[in-house]
């Protein structure tokens, strides 16, 4: 048995022990609550949601909206970041605008998005897109700033200009940092998608969580909370594994 496998098993020992202790304590006291449920009840609620297809459908809606928003906002952020990094003067001129827009809370844009798009995936994806612009922009700009100057000298010697230089030199050199920005943006996109569904959009995991809370079903509510955490962890772990395969440890530092 590998050392990494044993390490993961040891990491599971504490949460499993805590769940078992909570199960036994709630059984012994017979405690009833509108906010908490026994771990066994949570597992049954999650299993029931998986069997009837509601968990898969809600997960697909939330992930679809998050990925659509990431594609739109991340694409804008990537293009602007590469431009600002490659042309420092443009980066300096745009700094004030970026610093004014970046701190805006995404949830505050929900009423505007609702007026523009109504309910549905377009509204949610627009809010997610606004949020994903900034991490992609910052990591792309930072990736360009870290490019070895000799690479740019080689591009100049080869006569590469404009889009050809960006495609053949700048983008490949900045890609490790851009991938870190992608990982960060995807986690943010999932968070904002769920938040938007809780606040305003009647679809996805966030809406299911809100409905479980309003119907005083703590087992399903907590099951969805746990599932959202597992989903976020799985997506990040998959991207981290892909990053290590593509780039090794390059760009891993924040």
Order of alpha helices (4+ residues) and beta strands (2+ residues): alpha-alpha-alpha-alpha-alpha-alpha-alpha-alpha-alpha-alpha-alpha
